[in-house]
Amino acid sequence: MNYTYILECRDGTYYTGWTNNLEKRLKDHNDGKGAKYTKARRPVVLIYHEMFETKEEAMRREYVIKHMTRKEKEELMNYKTPVE
């Protein structure tokens, strides 16, 4: 399974990415081994994710979400069931 996910960083900003191992990727971000953006904004919290069959689908969705405004991302998270 592949995932597109949104993290909330310590400073309140959002980071969007994709992975095929959500738990490992979240740990990597919080260990400072994830994206350069999140490294200085730890800890991060997983607040949203979507599942896809293929890597390509997850990457396409990541691209779309990254181009959304903050308000659009928040509306998306409110529309779907948030991560608990």
Buried (B, 14 or more C-beta within 10 A) or exposed (E): EBBBBBBBBEEEEBBBBBBEEBEEBBEBBBEEEBBEBBBEBBEBEBBBBBEBEEEEBBBBBBEEBBEBEEEEBBEBBEEEEEEE
